[in-house]
Amino acid sequence: MSSQPRRRRLEVEQIGDVTVVNFVDRKILDDQNIQIIGDQLFGLVENEGFRKLLLNFGNVEYLSSAALGKLITLNKKLHTAGGRLILCNIDPQILEVFEITKLDKVFNIQKEEQAALQAF
């Protein structure tokens, strides 16, 4: 049985000194994808040395609680490294989950990418 190739789950671009990450998948639900996304995000901090990450959720319709765990870990890694994490373009239904879990107090969440870039 052949394993699926680990295709990129993220599109990464540099805007000035900020690393903007767009998610390829509309639904971030299954554990395997979440693990891959987590690994790729952590790699940006640990391997690439990026310190200002902007996660743009404009493409994301569904996000599991396991994915939230990866975001919390990423936030801690960046904080420890002296970096910052900002989230933007979060679907209202997903934003509601952030609010219910009080994660809207943990993360810097901006409505639009331009506002998020200016928040660094």
N, C-alpha and C positions, 0 to 999 in steps of 0.2 A: 504494500500500500504506500503510495507516494504522498509525502506531506505537501500541503499547499505552499507555494512560494511566499516568502514574507514580503508582500508588497507594501510600499509606503502607505501609511495611513494618514500622513501629515504632509501638507505643502508648506514649506518654510521659505520665507523671504526676509531680507534685511531692509529695514527702512531706517536709515541713519544708524544709530547704535542699538536700535530695538529689533529683536527677532520676532517677526509676526508669524504665527502658526495658524494655518487654516486646516480644519479637519476634512478629510476626504469623504468619510462615511456620514450618511444622514442619521443612521441609528448606531449608537455606541452602546451595545447591550451585551454581547456575548463575551465570556471571560477571555477567550483566546485573543479577540481583537483588542480588548481592554489591556491585556498584558503587553501586546505589541505596541499599542499607543503609549502606554506607560514607559516601556523601555526606550522608545524613540524620544519621548519628552525628557526623560531623565538623562539620556545621552547628550541632548543639547546642552544641558548644564554641566554634566560630569566630564564628557569627552570633548565637547566643542568649546566649553568655557563661556557660553552665553550667560549674561547676567540680567538682561532685561527681556522678559518674555511677555508677549501679548498673544493670548489665545482668542482667536476669533471663532465664535460658535455659529456664525451666520448660516452655515450649511447643516447644522445639527438639529434634528427634530426630536430625537429621543436620547436620553442619557441615563444609564443605570447607576444605582448607588455605588456599585463597585468602581465605576469611573470617577465618582466623586472622591473616593478614597485615594485614587491615583493623583487627583488634583491637590488634595491636602498634602500628600507626600511631596509632590513637586514644589508646592509653596514652601514647605519646610526646608527642602534642599536649597532652594533659591535664597531663602532668608538666611540660612546658615552661611551661604557663600557671599552674602552681602548684596544679593540681587533683589529684583522685584518681579512680581507676577501680576498682570492685569488681565481681566476677562472682558470680552465685549460681544455685542450682537447675540445675546442669549435669548432664545425663544421664551415668550412669556410663561408657558407651561413649565419649562425647565427652570426659569427664574423663580417660580413659585416654590419649587423643591428647595432651592438655595435659601429662600426666605423661611420656609417651614423648619429646615434643619439649622437655621441661624448661620449658615455658611455665607450669607450675604454680608455678615459682619466680619468674617474671616478674610474674604477676598475683596479686592478692589474691582468692582464691576461697573463698567461704563456702557452706555447705550450703543455708541458707534465707535468705529475704529479710529476716526480722527480725534475724537475726545480722549480716547484711551491713549493714543500716542502722545497727546499733550499732557497727560497725567503723569508721565514718567519724570 
